[in-house]
Amino acid sequence: MKILFVVSELLPFSKTGGLADVASALPAALAGLGHEVKVVTPAYASVRAAKPEPLGVPLSLSFPAGTFHSELLSVSHGPNHQVLFLAQDALYDRPGIYGEGPWPYADNALRYAFLSVGALSAAQALGFAPDIVHLNDWQTGLAALALLRGYGDTPLGRARSVFTLHNLAYQGWFPKEQMDVLGLPWELFTPDGLEFYDQLNFLKAGVVWADALTTVSPTDARDIQTPEGGEGLHGLLRERAGALTGILNGIETTTWNPATDVHLPARFHAGDLAGKAECRRALLSRFGLPAEAEGPLFVCISRMAAQKGMDLVLEVMPGLLSRSNARLVVLGSGDPELETAFRVLASRFPGQVGLQLGYDESLSHLVEAGGDFFLMPSRFEPCGLNQMYSLAYGCVPVVRSVGGLSDTVVDLSQPDGTGIRFDAFSAPAFERAVERAMALHADSTALEAVRRRGMVRDFSWGRSARAYEALYRRLVGTT
Ligand code: ADP
């Protein structure tokens, strides 16, 4: 099959979250299955370092705001996997992706309408007639609409669309006046169309007009149809339940494999965990903590955002740190208030808490490799990658039973347990889970068994890609 994959961030060129990891790994895995995949993403300033090649294919897209000229740049990722960067300097050549600091760019509606339509035009200009147009998150929602309305009689019009909801919390809401800026017809500004509480909602375009919807875990596919998990769209999602499936993300096992990881001072695998102890020492030293510290080492790598439940970590860990020899290492960045609260925590417990604020991909590997327990008390979690990295690295995840965390972590009360789960989003429930981690740490034989079971689980992208392939085939009617 021919697949056009449209996405707003892509590792290693641009990244704000797990979406960028998916955008690099899933197309690669699909190409590995023999499909021809083209990925379209904006040429942000950050992609320049990769020196993509101009293809000599000019594009012109007209909006009421004016005509925008664009060109396509390209990097090849293998014989049937090509990345196409949509270059439009006025829109994308900026230091940030969606904005700078806490401020989103004021023209994001235009920037991502441009991506949505530009990706389809790029395919057309290249004579690439995809069987599937795979769209991701609100930034590409309008492409589902454009595909239906603008390409009916062209080869592109045959394509079926898949819209993946990676995170329903971000929907691309804009003042309704943007309808005119983008030239969207007002008859679509209705509750079963683009309107959401009198605003324009980009995500709804994908939810309403894509042929198939997916979320990134089976539990999330159910969660988002409830008032608690639907972020205001549960009614609409329930209506489209027949088109909605949950496919668990995978992890990139070439980069996230403790037996081969280039970021680690020592390597290890389920059959020999000796290298993990060395990584633990290196991690503790790196954060200025005593390298031979014996108590359990809890770790967190996270966006500092309400979603991730970092407030529960702040509520529960001080008590635990005061009454035990536990240690905590945190790598994260985001909400300035949460960052400050973690600074205060670190200064209150010198020698017990290590903190690095900022984004550091390489360090995140060492944190997973050196940690004993990974804390992930998310309010909601569509899939989550960190708990899968943790399982692969023998860092036992302590997670809330929600979304993809429920689909990937088995509680250690089960014979095949790989981690610790808790249900209620509350400090007492999280505290009990952390106490269970303390008890597990005290029993080194049980701890090793739990670690090994997690390390041998298969979370590779190959598995996920085959599930997407089956969905694509159902859509194009080849099964
Ligand atoms: P989300 O996409 O909601 O942020 P995921 O768990 O799906 O959460 O993916 C987060 C990704 O970002 C993981 O690859 C994680 O390791 C990485 N990450 C998050 N914060 C940091 C950080 N401060 N430094 C390095 N990596 C980070």
Residues whose N, C-alpha, C, O or C-beta is under 5 A from the ligand:
A	BS01	ADP	G17 G18 L19 I301 S302 R303 L331 G332 S333 G358 Y359 D360 E361 S364 G384 L385 N386
